[in-house]
Amino acid sequence: MLSLDANICRLRAVEPTDVEVMYLWENDVEVWRVSGTTAPLSREQLLNFIEQQRYDIYATRQMRLIIEVEGIAVGALDLFDFDPQHARVGIGILIYAQEQRRKGYARAAIEAVKSYARTTLCLHQLWATVAEDNLPSIALFEGCGFKCCGTRREWLRQPNGEFLDERFYQLIL
């Protein structure tokens, strides 16, 4: 089982016992805005996703790691759109509960994954996209060394019909 020590938290592989917490996270409409989700997920769909995670990132082109603090899952870090030819992968992160945010878990998780991506996956870069009004995520990624290299204008449609810009971040490892 993959496990990365991130000092104040631990990143570990997804387990079947994570289905209930993932069901909560994935079906929270507040999370949909940042995850791009548009419909609820069933427990069966999540169990299938967890089953696929047993294959390596080269087979599935994605990897979810659970962020754990003292044995409790507080969030997830996703690597997605893995492109081994160009040595890059997208990164997304969630610390679910408001009371668990701003404790350094996301920063520690990203720092651990940066090292893993560079040394184990032999990647050249990580990338992320962030809505322009998601100031905590902008601060997080910039604080971890990511550079904004572009803006997609009016990229994200909001529930009220208005559009938001999305920033594109890269980190060369």
MARBA-3410 file (N, C-alpha, C, O; in Angstrom, 1 decimal):
173
0.8,-1.2,0.0,0.0,0.0,0.0,0.9,1.2,0.0,1.8,1.4,0.8 ~ 0.6,2.2,-0.9,1.3,3.4,-1.0,1.0,4.3,0.3,-0.2,4.4,0.6 ~ 2.0,4.8,0.9,1.8,5.7,2.0,3.0,6.7,2.0,4.1,6.3,1.9 ~ 2.6,8.0,2.0,3.6,9.1,2.1,3.5,9.8,3.3,2.4,10.3,3.7 ~ 4.6,10.0,4.0,4.6,10.8,5.3,4.7,12.2,4.9,5.6,12.6,4.2
3.8,13.0,5.3,3.8,14.4,5.0,4.0,15.3,6.3,3.4,16.4,6.4 ~ 4.7,14.7,7.2,5.0,15.4,8.5,3.8,15.5,9.4,3.7,14.8,10.4 ~ 2.9,16.4,9.1,1.7,16.6,10.0,0.5,15.8,9.6,-0.5,15.8,10.3 ~ 0.6,15.1,8.5,-0.4,14.2,8.0,0.2,13.1,7.2,1.4,13.1,7.0 ~ -0.6,12.2,6.7,-0.1,11.1,5.9,-1.0,10.9,4.7,-2.2,11.1,4.8
-0.4,10.6,3.6,-1.2,10.3,2.4,-1.1,8.8,2.2,0.0,8.2,2.3 ~ -2.2,8.2,1.9,-2.3,6.8,1.8,-3.2,6.4,0.6,-4.0,7.2,0.2 ~ -3.0,5.2,0.2,-3.9,4.7,-0.9,-5.3,4.6,-0.4,-5.6,4.5,0.8 ~ -6.2,4.7,-1.3,-7.7,4.5,-1.1,-8.0,3.1,-0.7,-7.5,2.2,-1.3 ~ -8.8,2.9,0.3,-9.2,1.6,0.8,-10.7,1.4,0.6,-11.4,2.5,0.6
-11.3,0.2,0.5,-12.7,0.1,0.4,-13.5,0.7,1.6,-14.6,1.1,1.4 ~ -12.8,0.7,2.7,-13.5,1.3,3.9,-13.7,2.9,3.8,-14.4,3.5,4.6 ~ -13.0,3.5,2.7,-13.2,4.9,2.5,-14.5,5.2,1.7,-14.8,6.4,1.5 ~ -15.2,4.2,1.3,-16.4,4.5,0.5,-17.4,5.5,1.2,-17.9,6.3,0.5 ~ -17.6,5.3,2.5,-18.6,6.2,3.1,-18.2,7.6,3.2,-18.9,8.6,2.9
-16.9,7.9,3.5,-16.4,9.3,3.6,-16.3,9.9,2.2,-16.6,11.0,2.0 ~ -16.0,9.1,1.2,-15.9,9.5,-0.2,-17.4,9.8,-0.7,-17.6,10.8,-1.4 ~ -18.3,9.0,-0.3,-19.7,9.2,-0.6,-20.2,10.6,-0.1,-20.9,11.3,-0.8 ~ -19.8,10.9,1.1,-20.1,12.2,1.7,-19.5,13.4,0.9,-20.1,14.3,0.5 ~ -18.2,13.2,0.7,-17.4,14.3,0.0,-17.9,14.5,-1.5,-18.2,15.6,-1.9
-18.1,13.4,-2.2,-18.4,13.4,-3.6,-19.8,13.9,-3.9,-20.2,14.4,-5.0 ~ -20.7,13.8,-2.9,-22.1,14.2,-3.1,-22.5,15.5,-2.4,-23.6,15.8,-2.3 ~ -21.5,16.2,-1.9,-21.7,17.5,-1.3,-21.7,18.5,-2.4,-20.6,18.7,-3.1 ~ -22.8,19.2,-2.7,-22.9,20.1,-3.8,-21.9,21.3,-3.7,-21.5,21.9,-4.7 ~ -21.5,21.6,-2.5,-20.5,22.7,-2.2,-19.2,22.3,-2.8,-18.4,23.1,-3.3
-18.9,21.0,-2.8,-17.6,20.5,-3.4,-17.6,20.5,-4.9,-16.6,20.6,-5.6 ~ -18.8,20.3,-5.4,-19.0,20.1,-6.9,-18.4,21.3,-7.7,-17.8,21.2,-8.7 ~ -18.5,22.5,-7.1,-18.0,23.7,-7.8,-16.5,23.6,-8.1,-16.1,24.0,-9.1 ~ -15.7,23.0,-7.2,-14.3,22.9,-7.4,-13.9,21.6,-8.1,-12.8,21.4,-8.6 ~ -14.7,20.6,-8.0,-14.4,19.3,-8.5,-14.9,19.0,-9.9,-14.4,18.1,-10.6
-15.8,19.9,-10.4,-16.3,19.7,-11.7,-17.4,18.7,-11.8,-17.9,18.3,-12.9 ~ -17.9,18.2,-10.6,-18.9,17.2,-10.6,-20.3,17.8,-10.9,-20.5,19.0,-10.5 ~ -21.1,17.1,-11.6,-22.5,17.6,-12.0,-23.6,16.7,-11.6,-24.8,17.0,-11.8 ~ -23.3,15.5,-11.0,-24.3,14.6,-10.6,-23.8,13.8,-9.4,-22.6,13.6,-9.3 ~ -24.8,13.3,-8.6,-24.4,12.5,-7.4,-23.7,11.2,-7.9,-24.0,10.7,-9.0
-22.9,10.6,-7.0,-22.3,9.3,-7.3,-22.8,8.3,-6.3,-23.0,8.6,-5.1 ~ -23.1,7.1,-6.7,-23.6,6.1,-5.9,-22.4,5.4,-5.2,-21.2,5.5,-5.5 ~ -22.7,4.7,-4.1,-21.7,3.9,-3.4,-21.1,2.9,-4.4,-19.9,2.6,-4.4 ~ -21.9,2.3,-5.2,-21.4,1.3,-6.2,-20.4,2.0,-7.2,-19.3,1.4,-7.4 ~ -20.7,3.1,-7.6,-19.7,3.9,-8.5,-18.4,4.1,-7.8,-17.3,4.0,-8.3
-18.5,4.5,-6.5,-17.3,4.8,-5.7,-16.5,3.5,-5.4,-15.3,3.6,-5.4 ~ -17.2,2.4,-5.2,-16.5,1.2,-5.0,-15.8,0.7,-6.2,-14.7,0.2,-6.2 ~ -16.4,1.0,-7.4,-15.7,0.7,-8.7,-14.5,1.6,-8.8,-13.5,1.1,-9.3 ~ -14.6,2.9,-8.5,-13.5,3.8,-8.5,-12.4,3.3,-7.6,-11.2,3.3,-8.0 ~ -12.7,2.9,-6.4,-11.7,2.4,-5.5,-11.1,1.2,-6.0,-9.8,1.0,-5.9
-11.8,0.3,-6.6,-11.3,-0.9,-7.2,-10.2,-0.6,-8.3,-9.2,-1.2,-8.4 ~ -10.5,0.4,-9.1,-9.6,0.8,-10.2,-8.3,1.4,-9.6,-7.3,1.4,-10.3 ~ -8.4,1.9,-8.4,-7.2,2.5,-7.8,-6.1,1.5,-7.4,-5.0,1.9,-7.1 ~ -6.5,0.2,-7.5,-5.5,-0.8,-7.2,-4.4,-0.9,-8.4,-3.4,-1.5,-8.2 ~ -4.8,-0.4,-9.5,-3.9,-0.4,-10.7,-3.0,0.9,-10.5,-3.4,1.8,-9.9
-1.8,0.8,-11.1,-1.0,2.0,-11.0,-1.4,3.1,-11.9,-2.2,2.9,-12.8 ~ -0.8,4.2,-11.7,-1.1,5.5,-12.4,-0.9,5.3,-13.9,-1.5,6.0,-14.7 ~ 0.0,4.5,-14.3,0.3,4.3,-15.7,-0.9,3.6,-16.4,-1.1,3.8,-17.6 ~ -1.6,2.8,-15.7,-2.8,2.1,-16.3,-4.0,3.0,-16.2,-4.8,3.0,-17.2 ~ -4.2,3.7,-15.2,-5.5,4.4,-15.0,-5.4,5.9,-15.3,-6.4,6.6,-15.5
-4.1,6.4,-15.4,-3.9,7.8,-15.7,-4.4,8.7,-14.6,-4.5,10.0,-14.7 ~ -4.7,8.1,-13.4,-5.1,8.9,-12.2,-4.7,8.2,-11.0,-4.5,7.0,-10.9 ~ -4.7,9.0,-9.8,-4.4,8.4,-8.5,-5.1,9.3,-7.5,-4.9,10.5,-7.5 ~ -5.8,8.6,-6.6,-6.3,9.4,-5.4,-5.6,8.9,-4.2,-5.4,7.7,-4.0 ~ -5.2,9.9,-3.4,-4.6,9.6,-2.1,-5.4,10.2,-1.0,-5.9,11.3,-1.2
-5.7,9.5,0.0,-6.4,10.0,1.2,-5.5,10.7,2.1,-4.4,10.2,2.4 ~ -5.9,11.9,2.5,-5.1,12.7,3.5,-5.6,12.3,4.9,-6.8,12.5,5.2 ~ -4.8,11.8,5.7,-5.2,11.2,7.0,-4.4,12.0,8.1,-3.2,12.2,8.0 ~ -5.1,12.3,9.1,-4.5,12.9,10.3,-5.0,12.0,11.5,-6.1,11.9,11.8 ~ -4.0,11.5,12.2,-4.2,10.6,13.4,-5.3,9.6,13.1,-6.2,9.3,13.9
-5.2,8.9,11.9,-6.0,7.8,11.5,-7.4,8.3,11.0,-8.2,7.4,10.7 ~ -7.6,9.6,10.8,-8.9,10.0,10.3,-8.7,10.7,9.0,-7.8,11.5,8.8 ~ -9.5,10.3,8.0,-9.5,10.9,6.7,-10.1,12.3,6.7,-11.2,12.5,7.0 ~ -9.2,13.3,6.4,-9.7,14.7,6.4,-9.8,15.2,5.0,-10.4,16.3,4.8 ~ -9.3,14.5,4.0,-9.4,15.0,2.6,-8.8,14.0,1.6,-8.4,12.9,2.0
-8.6,14.5,0.4,-8.0,13.7,-0.7,-7.2,14.6,-1.6,-7.4,15.8,-1.7 ~ -6.2,14.0,-2.1,-5.3,14.6,-3.1,-5.4,13.7,-4.4,-5.2,12.5,-4.3 ~ -5.8,14.3,-5.5,-6.0,13.6,-6.7,-4.9,14.0,-7.7,-4.6,15.2,-7.9 ~ -4.3,13.0,-8.3,-3.4,13.2,-9.5,-4.2,12.7,-10.7,-4.8,11.6,-10.6 ~ -4.4,13.5,-11.7,-5.2,13.2,-12.9,-4.6,13.7,-14.2,-3.7,14.4,-14.2
-5.2,13.2,-15.3,-4.7,13.5,-16.6,-3.2,13.3,-16.7,-2.4,14.1,-17.3 ~ -2.7,12.1,-16.1,-1.3,11.8,-16.1,-0.9,11.6,-17.6,-1.5,10.9,-18.3 ~ 0.2,12.3,-17.9,0.8,12.2,-19.2,2.2,11.8,-19.2,3.1,12.7,-19.1 ~ 2.5,10.5,-19.2,3.9,10.1,-19.1,4.8,10.5,-20.3,6.0,10.7,-20.1 ~ 4.2,10.7,-21.4,5.0,11.2,-22.6,5.6,12.5,-22.3,6.8,12.8,-22.6
4.8,13.4,-21.7,5.3,14.8,-21.5,5.7,15.0,-20.0,6.0,16.1,-19.6 ~ 5.6,13.9,-19.2,6.1,13.9,-17.8,5.4,15.0,-17.0,6.0,15.8,-16.3 ~ 4.0,14.9,-17.0,3.2,15.9,-16.2,1.9,15.2,-15.7,1.5,14.2,-16.3 ~ 1.4,15.9,-14.7,0.1,15.4,-14.2,-0.6,16.6,-13.5,0.0,17.5,-12.9 ~ -1.9,16.6,-13.6,-2.7,17.6,-12.9,-2.9,17.2,-11.4,-2.8,16.0,-11.1
-3.1,18.2,-10.6,-3.3,17.9,-9.1,-4.5,18.7,-8.6,-4.7,19.9,-9.0 ~ -5.2,18.1,-7.8,-6.3,18.7,-7.1,-6.4,18.2,-5.7,-5.9,17.1,-5.4 ~ -6.9,19.1,-4.8,-6.8,18.7,-3.4,-8.1,19.2,-2.7,-8.7,20.2,-3.0 ~ -8.5,18.4,-1.7,-9.7,18.8,-0.9,-9.4,18.5,0.6,-9.0,17.4,0.9 ~ -9.6,19.5,1.4,-9.7,19.3,2.9,-11.1,19.5,3.1,-11.6,20.7,3.0
-11.9,18.5,3.5,-13.3,18.6,3.5,-13.9,19.5,4.6,-14.6,20.5,4.3 ~ -13.7,19.2,5.8,-14.4,19.9,6.9,-13.7,21.3,7.1,-12.5,21.4,7.2 ~ -14.5,22.3,7.3,-14.1,23.7,7.5,-13.1,23.7,8.7,-12.1,24.4,8.6 ~ -13.4,23.0,9.8,-12.5,23.0,11.0,-11.2,22.3,10.7,-10.3,22.5,11.6 ~ -11.0,21.6,9.7,-9.7,20.9,9.3,-8.9,21.8,8.4,-7.7,21.5,8.2
-9.5,22.8,7.8,-8.8,23.7,6.9,-7.9,24.7,7.6,-8.0,25.0,8.8 ~ -6.9,25.1,6.9,-5.9,26.1,7.4,-5.1,25.6,8.5,-4.7,26.4,9.4 ~ -4.8,24.3,8.5,-4.0,23.7,9.5,-2.7,23.2,8.9,-1.8,22.6,9.6 ~ -2.5,23.5,7.6,-1.3,23.1,6.9,-1.3,21.7,6.3,-0.3,21.2,5.7 ~ -2.4,21.0,6.4,-2.5,19.6,5.8,-2.4,19.6,4.3,-1.7,18.8,3.7
-3.1,20.6,3.6,-3.0,20.6,2.2,-1.6,20.9,1.7,-1.1,20.3,0.8 ~ -0.9,21.9,2.4,0.4,22.3,2.0,1.4,21.1,2.2,2.2,20.8,1.3 ~ 1.3,20.4,3.3,2.1,19.3,3.6,1.9,18.1,2.6,2.8,17.5,2.2 ~ 0.6,17.9,2.2,0.3,16.9,1.3,0.9,17.2,-0.1,1.5,16.3,-0.7 ~ 0.8,18.4,-0.5,1.3,18.8,-1.8,2.9,18.7,-1.8,3.4,18.2,-2.8
3.5,19.1,-0.7,5.0,19.0,-0.6,5.4,17.5,-0.7,6.4,17.2,-1.4 ~ 4.7,16.6,-0.1,5.0,15.2,-0.1,4.8,14.7,-1.6,5.6,13.9,-2.1 ~ 3.8,15.1,-2.2,3.5,14.6,-3.6,4.5,15.2,-4.6,4.8,14.6,-5.6 ~ 4.9,16.4,-4.3,6.0,17.0,-5.2,7.2,16.1,-5.2,7.8,15.8,-6.3 ~ 7.6,15.7,-4.1,8.8,14.8,-4.0,8.5,13.5,-4.6,9.4,13.0,-5.4
7.4,12.9,-4.4,7.0,11.6,-5.0,6.9,11.7,-6.5,7.4,10.8,-7.2 ~ 6.3,12.8,-7.0,6.2,13.0,-8.5,7.6,13.1,-9.1,7.8,12.6,-10.2 ~ 8.5,13.8,-8.5,9.8,14.0,-9.0,10.7,12.7,-8.9,11.3,12.3,-9.9 ~ 10.7,12.1,-7.8,11.6,11.0,-7.6,11.1,9.6,-8.0,11.8,8.8,-8.5 ~ 9.8,9.4,-7.8,9.2,8.1,-8.1,8.6,8.0,-9.5,8.8,7.1,-10.2
7.8,9.0,-9.8,7.1,9.0,-11.1,8.0,9.7,-12.2,7.7,9.6,-13.4 ~ 9.1,10.3,-11.8,10.0,11.0,-12.7,9.3,12.0,-13.6,9.6,12.1,-14.8 ~ 8.5,12.8,-12.9,7.7,13.8,-13.7,8.5,15.1,-13.7,9.4,15.4,-12.9 ~ 8.2,15.9,-14.7,8.8,17.2,-15.0,8.0,18.3,-14.4,8.5,19.4,-14.0 ~ 6.6,18.1,-14.4,5.8,19.2,-13.9,4.5,18.7,-13.3,3.9,17.7,-13.7
3.9,19.5,-12.4,2.6,19.4,-11.9,1.8,20.6,-12.4,2.4,21.7,-12.6 ~ 0.5,20.5,-12.6,-0.3,21.6,-13.0,-1.6,21.6,-12.2,-2.1,20.5,-11.8 ~ -2.3,22.7,-12.1,-3.6,22.8,-11.4,-4.3,24.0,-12.0,-3.8,24.9,-12.6 ~ -5.6,23.9,-11.9,-6.5,25.0,-12.3,-7.3,25.4,-11.1,-7.7,24.6,-10.3 ~ -7.5,26.8,-11.0,-8.2,27.3,-9.8,-9.1,28.5,-10.2,-8.7,29.3,-11.0
-10.3,28.4,-9.8,-11.3,29.6,-10.1,-10.7,30.8,-9.5,-10.1,30.8,-8.4 ~ -10.9,31.9,-10.2,-10.3,33.2,-9.7,-10.8,33.7,-8.3,-10.1,34.4,-7.7 ~ -11.9,33.2,-7.9,-12.4,33.6,-6.6,-12.1,32.7,-5.5,-12.5,32.9,-4.3 ~ -11.3,31.6,-5.8,-10.9,30.6,-4.8,-9.6,31.1,-4.2,-8.5,30.5,-4.4 ~ -9.6,32.1,-3.4,-8.4,32.7,-2.8,-7.6,31.8,-2.0,-6.4,31.8,-2.0
-8.2,30.9,-1.1,-7.4,30.0,-0.3,-6.6,29.0,-1.2,-5.5,28.7,-0.9 ~ -7.2,28.5,-2.3,-6.5,27.6,-3.2,-5.4,28.3,-4.0,-4.3,27.8,-4.2 ~ -5.7,29.6,-4.4,-4.6,30.3,-5.0,-3.4,30.5,-4.1,-2.3,30.3,-4.5 ~ -3.7,30.9,-2.9,-2.6,31.1,-1.9,-1.9,29.8,-1.6,-0.6,29.8,-1.5 ~ -2.6,28.7,-1.6,-2.0,27.4,-1.3,-1.0,27.0,-2.5,0.1,26.7,-2.2
-1.5,27.1,-3.7,-0.7,26.7,-4.8,0.5,27.6,-5.0,1.6,27.2,-5.2 ~ 0.3,28.9,-4.9,1.4,29.8,-5.0,2.4,29.7,-3.9,3.6,29.8,-4.1 ~ 1.9,29.4,-2.7,2.8,29.1,-1.5,3.6,27.9,-1.7,4.7,27.7,-1.1 ~ 3.1,26.9,-2.5,3.9,25.7,-2.8,4.7,25.8,-4.0,5.3,24.8,-4.5 ~ 4.9,27.0,-4.6,5.8,27.2,-5.7,5.2,27.2,-7.1,5.9,27.4,-8.1
3.9,27.0,-7.2,3.2,27.0,-8.5,3.2,28.4,-9.0,3.0,29.4,-8.2 ~ 3.3,28.6,-10.3,3.3,29.9,-11.0,2.0,29.9,-11.9,1.8,29.0,-12.6 ~ 1.3,31.1,-11.8,0.2,31.3,-12.7,0.8,31.6,-14.1,1.5,32.5,-14.2 ~ 0.4,30.8,-15.1,1.0,31.0,-16.4,-0.1,31.3,-17.4,0.2,31.4,-18.6 ~ -1.3,31.5,-16.9,-2.4,31.9,-17.9,-3.7,31.9,-17.2,-3.9,31.4,-16.1
-4.6,32.6,-17.9,-6.0,32.7,-17.4,-7.0,32.4,-18.5,-6.9,32.9,-19.6 ~ -7.9,31.5,-18.2,-8.9,31.2,-19.1,-10.1,32.1,-18.8,-10.7,31.9,-17.8 ~ -10.4,33.0,-19.7,-11.4,34.0,-19.5,-12.8,33.4,-19.5,-13.2,32.6,-20.4 ~ -13.6,33.8,-18.6,-15.0,33.4,-18.5,-15.2,31.9,-18.7,-16.0,31.4,-19.6 ~ -14.4,31.1,-18.1,-14.3,29.6,-18.3,-15.3,28.8,-17.5,-15.7,27.8,-18.0
-15.6,29.3,-16.3,-16.5,28.5,-15.4,-17.8,29.1,-15.2,-18.0,30.2,-14.7 ~ -18.9,28.4,-15.7,-20.2,28.9,-15.5,-20.7,28.7,-14.1,-20.6,27.6,-13.5 ~ -21.2,29.7,-13.5,-21.7,29.7,-12.1,-23.2,29.4,-12.1,-23.9,29.6,-13.2 ~ -23.8,29.0,-11.0,-25.2,28.6,-10.9,-26.1,29.8,-11.3,-27.2,29.6,-11.8 ~ -25.6,31.0,-11.1,-26.4,32.2,-11.4,-26.3,32.6,-12.9,-26.9,33.6,-13.3
-25.6,31.8,-13.7,-25.4,32.1,-15.1,-24.3,32.9,-15.5,-23.9,33.0,-16.7 ~ -23.6,33.5,-14.5,-22.4,34.3,-14.8,-21.2,33.4,-15.0,-21.3,32.2,-14.6 ~ -20.1,33.9,-15.5,-18.9,33.2,-15.8,-17.8,33.7,-15.0,-17.6,34.9,-14.8 ~ -16.9,32.8,-14.6,-15.7,33.2,-13.8,-14.5,32.8,-14.6,-14.5,31.8,-15.4 ~ -13.4,33.6,-14.4,-12.1,33.2,-15.0,-11.5,32.0,-14.2,-11.8,31.9,-13.0
-10.7,31.3,-14.9,-10.0,30.2,-14.2,-8.5,30.4,-14.5,-8.0,30.6,-15.6 ~ -7.7,30.3,-13.4,-6.2,30.4,-13.5,-5.6,29.1,-13.7,-6.0,28.1,-13.1 ~ -4.6,29.0,-14.6,-3.8,27.8,-14.8,-2.4,28.0,-14.2,-1.7,28.9,-14.4 ~ -2.1,27.0,-13.3,-0.8,27.0,-12.6,0.0,25.8,-13.0,-0.5,24.8,-13.3 ~ 1.4,26.1,-13.0,2.3,25.0,-13.3,3.4,25.1,-12.2,3.8,26.2,-11.7
4.0,23.9,-11.9,5.2,23.8,-11.1,6.2,22.9,-11.8,5.9,21.8,-12.1 ~ 7.3,23.5,-12.2,8.3,22.7,-12.8,9.2,22.1,-11.7,9.7,22.8,-10.8 ~ 9.2,20.8,-11.7,9.9,20.1,-10.6,11.4,20.1,-10.7,12.1,19.5,-9.9
END
